[in-house]
Amino acid sequence: MTTSWLDEFPARVAELDRAHLRRQRRVVVPDSAAEGGARLVVDGQSMLAFCSNDYLGLAQYPRLVKAACDAAQVYGVGSGSSPMVSGHSAANAALELELAAFVGLPRALYFYAGFATNISIVPALVGPGDAIFSDALNHACLIDGARLSRAQIHRFAHADLAALEHQLAQSTAARKLVMSDAVFSMDGDSADIVALLNLCERYDALLLLDDAHGFGVVGPQGRGSLAQARLSGLKFSRRILYMATLGKAAGVAGAFVAGDDALVEWLLQKTRSYTFATAAPAMLASALRASLEIIQQDDWRRAHLQRLIARLRTGLTAGLEGSGWQLSKSQTPIQPLLIGRNDEALAVMEGLLASGLWVPAIRPPTVPEGTARLRIALSAAHTEADIDQLVNALSLLAQAFRSSPVTSC
């Protein structure tokens, strides 16, 4: 019998197991016995979840569900084709206008998914002979988009603006694209957008800003990181292309880009994931229109979220003392607890699961080697009692691991 490279996969999967890098999916449904959406039934067991990016607790909110159901009665459940053919519904068109107004930019373009947005808009903007400057901790969709563009890629150390300026000054490329997350998904810290824009102005570059984890959460009325930096509305710069996802704080699905009218028109014409993919259904666009109203009106959600963040950080600062575990300096709903080793991060996650708490362990390649962590994600759906339960459980585990640390095999 001849051998094939396909025979390698069992051993390759086994190597993932040995390195504690094999990932597992879990079957999840909302817990109908609980209010608010913070509890999920995970593989048949009710869990208090700290793993969702539903930062404002809107994913199960009745007004969004009703908006989607009402739209389904009018439009059906699918869009049928690309936006360039017949998939651009009246609901999608209205959403684009409202998104642009909400973030204070001239024009917006609505996509069916966030990853598909970044992976395609980057090659539409730059190509061979051009230069990309990318923060080392940018999300995978920006990284993959840069690779697909075939432009020259320059990575700069996370948030190292001096390194970025040096790279920009040395580049002779006619087109320069600087890419950065606004709020970094695994660390929870924020980019210095004003400083990034200043560098782009100085070196004739375009700034692509991914605000997936800031939209709805930061800025006045949750209008995002640009509004927080006072760079929207009348202070808008044509050097900024703003991108945000709509499946996190907005509670639904999809993404959008917003910016200068001519730039957005170019992306409409040249972005392959927009031209060749089926459009997002109108029922989702209708739910998002309802979500935008709630985001603007319900300041209490963001205020409650900030109180929860402060409560968690105060509790863990005391509870983890001497453990060697490090809580990152984040003031966002993303609160990473750095553990270090993959096996220890998994063991802590399992210890929390045994207590009915679901906090995912994040390991390489999602994060750098040696920085495995628990990614604690907070939501306005959580209560102060939920936070106290998590703090107590982690404090007990920290004490237990100090006494009997995990031995790597």
C-alpha positions, 0 to 999 in steps of 0.5 A: 500500500502506497503512503500519502501525505494524508496519512500525516494528519493523525500524528499531526493532531496528536502533536497538538494534544501533546502541546496542549493546543488542540481546540474543542467546540462546545454545544451551546444554547441560551439558558431559558431558566436565567434572565439577561443572557449571562448564563448558557447551557454548555454541553448540557450543563448550565454555566455562568459564561465569561467568554462572549463578546456580547458586551452590552447584553443585546444578543438575546434582547427582545427588541432585536429579536422582534425586529428580526422576526418582523423583517423576516415576514417582509423579506424572508430569511435570506438575501438571495444574491450578492449586494451587487445583484439583488441582495442589497435590500432596503433594510441594508441600505437604511442601515448603511446610512444610519451606521455612517451617521452613528460613527460620524463619517461620510459613508458606510458599507455593510458586509456580511462578516467581519473576517471577510471584510478585513481579509478583502479590503486590504488587497483592494487598497494596496498591492505589489510595490506598496507597503503595509505597516501592521501592529504585531498584535493585530487580529488575524483577519488584518494579517491574512488580508495583508498577506493576500495583498502581496504588498511589502509587510512591515510589522512593528512591535505592539504600540511602538510608535517610534518603530512605526515612524522609523519604518514609515520614514525608511519606506519609498513605497508610493502607497502606505497603509498603517493597520491597527486594532483600536481595542486589541482583542486578546490584551484589551488595551487601546491604540493611540489613534491620534498619534497613529493619525499624526504619523499617517499625515506626516508620511502620506499613509492611510490608517485602517482602524479595526474597532471590532471591540470598541464599537458600541462600548467606548466613546460618547453613546458607544460611537466607538474609538474614533469618537472617543479620540474626537476624530469623527464628525467635523474632525474626520480625516480622509486618511482614516478608514474605520472598520467595526464588527456588528456581532459583538457589542451590537449583538447581531452579525456582520461588519462595516467600513466607513470613511471618505465617500470616494474611498468607500466607493472604491471598496464597493467596486473592488472588494471581492468578499463584497462583490462575490458573496451573498449579502447579509439578510435583511432580517439581520440589518433590521435587527442591527437598526434596532440595536443602534437605537438601543446603543445610543439610548442605553448609556446605563449599559456602558456605565454598568459595564464600567462598574463591573470592570472596576469590581473585577479588577479590585477583587482579583488584585487582592485575590491573586496576590502571590500567584504569579498570574498577571491581570493585564492593564485593561479598562475594557470588557476584555480582561486577560489573566496571563497564566503563562503555560498552556497546560496550566491555563487549561487546568485553571479553565477546567477548575472554573468549569467544575465550579460552573464558570466558563472562561476560555483558555487562549493559547498560541498561535492566538497569543504569543508563546509563553503567554497562555491566558484566560480571556475574561469577557464581561458583559452588561448582562452580568451582575455584581454577584456574578463578578464576585462568584468569578473572583472567589473561584479564581482566588481559590484556584490561585491558592490551590495552584500555589500549593500544588502547581501543575507539572508539565509532561 
